[in-house]
Amino acid sequence: MKDQELLLEAIDHYELLTPSRQLVFKNLVKLSGNKNVAITSIKTLSEISKVGRPTVYETVEILENHG
């Protein structure tokens, strides 16, 4: 199993995240491809994930604080 697939599966099983935040995290992983960096805007990530911008901001904040 590739690292990306393993990470996506782990996100699905992380119960402390809401389903919307899980989706945002998963889309960040997918956008990064095989790199460790995903470059996108809050607006684009919101549109891709079909969630509001506040949810994306909160999710990014979680990643920054608990990364």
Backbone torsions as a table, in degrees:
resi	resn	phi	psi	omega
1	MET	NA	133.1	179.2
2	LYS	-72.0	158.6	179.5
3	ASP	-57.5	-42.5	-178.4
4	GLN	-63.6	-43.5	178.9
5	GLU	-63.4	-40.6	178.9
6	LEU	-63.9	-42.1	179.2
7	LEU	-65.5	-42.7	178.4
8	LEU	-61.8	-39.7	178.7
9	GLU	-67.4	-39.3	179.1
10	ALA	-64.1	-38.9	178.8
11	ILE	-61.7	-40.6	179.0
12	ASP	-60.6	-29.8	-175.9
13	HIS	-98.9	3.0	179.9
14	TYR	-86.5	99.4	-170.3
15	GLU	-73.8	-13.7	-179.3
16	LEU	-79.0	-10.2	177.5
17	LEU	-97.4	141.0	173.9
18	THR	-69.9	160.2	177.6
19	PRO	-56.7	-36.3	178.6
20	SER	-65.4	-42.4	179.4
21	ARG	-69.7	-36.2	174.8
22	GLN	-59.5	-42.1	-179.8
23	LEU	-63.5	-42.4	178.5
24	VAL	-63.0	-46.2	178.0
25	PHE	-59.4	-44.6	-179.3
26	LYS	-63.2	-39.1	178.6
27	ASN	-68.6	-34.7	174.6
28	LEU	-62.5	-42.8	178.5
29	VAL	-62.7	-45.3	-180.0
30	LYS	-63.5	-39.2	179.1
31	LEU	-66.4	-28.9	-178.4
32	SER	-75.5	-19.7	-178.5
33	GLY	62.4	-129.3	179.8
34	ASN	-94.8	7.8	179.4
35	LYS	-96.2	173.9	176.7
36	ASN	-99.9	12.7	-175.0
37	VAL	-133.2	135.3	173.0
38	ALA	-121.3	119.3	180.0
39	ILE	-107.7	116.0	-179.6
40	THR	-158.3	171.4	176.6
41	SER	-99.8	161.2	176.2
42	ILE	-60.1	-41.6	-179.2
43	LYS	-61.8	-47.6	-179.8
44	THR	-63.9	-45.5	179.8
45	LEU	-63.2	-36.0	176.5
46	SER	-63.4	-43.7	180.0
47	GLU	-67.7	-43.4	179.6
48	ILE	-62.9	-42.7	-176.2
49	SER	-83.3	-13.4	-177.9
50	LYS	58.4	44.7	175.2
51	VAL	-131.9	165.4	179.0
52	GLY	-72.5	157.5	178.7
53	ARG	-59.9	-36.4	176.8
54	PRO	-58.6	-37.0	178.2
55	THR	-64.5	-40.4	178.7
56	VAL	-65.6	-45.6	177.8
57	TYR	-58.2	-45.4	-180.0
58	GLU	-62.8	-39.8	-179.4
59	THR	-67.6	-42.8	177.9
60	VAL	-64.0	-37.6	177.7
61	GLU	-63.3	-40.8	176.3
62	ILE	-60.1	-43.9	-179.8
63	LEU	-63.5	-41.6	179.0
64	GLU	-64.9	-41.6	-174.9
65	ASN	-82.2	-29.9	-173.6
66	HIS	-123.0	-1.1	-176.6
67	GLY	-8.6	NA	NA
